[in-house]
Amino acid sequence: MQKGTIIGLLACASALTLSACGGGQPPAPQPPAVGVVTLKVESAPLLNELPGRISAFETAEVRPQISGIIRRRLFQEGGFVQAGQMLYEIDDAPYRAALAQAQGSLAKAKAAIRSTGLQAQRYKDLAAINAVSKQEYDDADAAAQQARADVAASQGSVQAAQVNQNFTRIRAPISGRISRSLFTPGALVQSGQTDPLTTIQRTDTVYVDVTQSAAQIIDLKQAIKAGGVSDANGVRIRLILPNGSEYPIEGRLQFAEVTVDSTSGAVTLRATFPNPDGLLLPGMYVRAKMVEGQRSQAILAPQQGITRDARGRATAMVLGKDNKAEMRQVEVDRAVGDKWIVTKGLKAGDKLIVEGLLNLRPGTVVTPGAPQQVTATAAAAQGGAN
C-alpha cells in the first residue's frame, strides 16, 4: 500500500471519529453569574461598640472606728443587709468602764459648782462692805467659773465615752450585698487599720464605665456640626455579656469625663443599668453598644460585597457598562448590622456585586441577578454535577 493511501485512510478515520463524537467547535463559556444589589440612600444609626467594666452603684468598706476584740459576727456572708443593721460586736468592757469614769467626773464637777458658786456670792456681799478684799472676791468668782467649765468638759468626756461605746456595735452604712468577712470573732481590730472588715455593695443599679478614643468623639461632634448626623436624644446603650449574649435591659449614658487620659488618649464614659436580677456583677468585663447619633444620608453596602486588597484597602466590585465588573476603592466608617456605612467610592444607584466574587476579575463580563437566584443556580449546578 502506498504511503499517500495510508495517510488518506488515517485522515478519514479521524474525520469519522470527530463526527461520531459530535464534532465541530466547542461552545463558548457562559458569563459567570453574580448576585447584584442596587445601593440607595438610607438613614442609619451610628453604632459604636466599646469595652467596659461594671462597678457597683454604691460601695462601702466596713472598718472599725475603735480598737478591740471582735466578740460576734452578726450577718450571713454574701447575704443582703439593710443600712443600720448590726454587723459586728466588739468587746465593750473597757469602753463601759471609760463611760462610768467620765460620768463620775461629771458628777464631781457638778458638785463643785454649788460650793464655789455660793462662796463667790458670799464674797461678793462681803466685798461690798469691804469685809474682804477685792482680790479674794475675784479668786472666788474665778473658782466658780472654773467649776462651770469643768462641768462642760466632763459632759464632753461623757459624750465621747458614749460614742466610743456605740462604736463597739459596727453597723452597715448602706444597704446591699455583703461580701466575705476578713476577720473572725476573737480577732483584734484597730481604729484606722488598712484592711476592711468586709465590703458592702449596692447592685440593684450598676455603673458601666466604658472608654472611647478622643478622636472618635471629635469626629462625631464635627459630623453633628456639619449637619450630616443628628444627635441622639439621650445615648442608648446595650450590653454584650462575657458569654456573648445581650443584656435585656437598656442603659442610659450619665456623663463623660472632662479630661482625656494622657496615657491612652481615651475618655471614660459612665452609664447606669438597672440590675434587678443581680446578673451584672461588679468587676465584670462587658462590651457596650452605643447609638451615638443618626446619619440621614448614608450608603449602606452589604458586608459580603466589601473586600480587602493586598494592601488592606477596602474595595468593591460593581456592575459597569456592558455588564462588565468594575473595581472601586472605597472608604467605610462603621458596621450597622450586616452592612457597612460607605463614605467614599460608592453612590446611590451603583450595582454592588455581593455574590460570585470568587476569582472574579475587573473587566469580566458577568450575568447579573438577584443574590438568592445566584445561590440557588450554583446549588442546582453542583447537584447536577454530582
Secondary structure, DSSP 8 states (H G I E B T S, - for coil): --HHHHHHHHHHHHHHHHHHTT-S--------EEEEEE--EEEEEEEEEEEEEEEEEEEEEE--SS-EEEEEE-S-TTSEE-TT-EEEEE--HHHHHHHHHHHHHHHHHHHHHHHHHHHHHHHHHHHHTTSS-HHHHHHHHHHHHHHHHHHHHHHHHHHHHHHHHHTTEEE-SS-EEE---SS-TT-EE-TT-SS-SEEEEEEEEEEEEEEEEHHHHHHHHHHHHHTSEEEEEEEEEEEE-TTS-B-SS-EEEEEE-SS--TTT-EEEEEEEEE-TT--S-TT-EEEEEEEEEEEEEEEEEEGGGEEE-TTS-EEEEEE-GGGBEEEEE-EEEEEETTEEEEEES--TT-EEEEE--TT--TT-B-EEE-HHHHHHHHHHHHHHH-
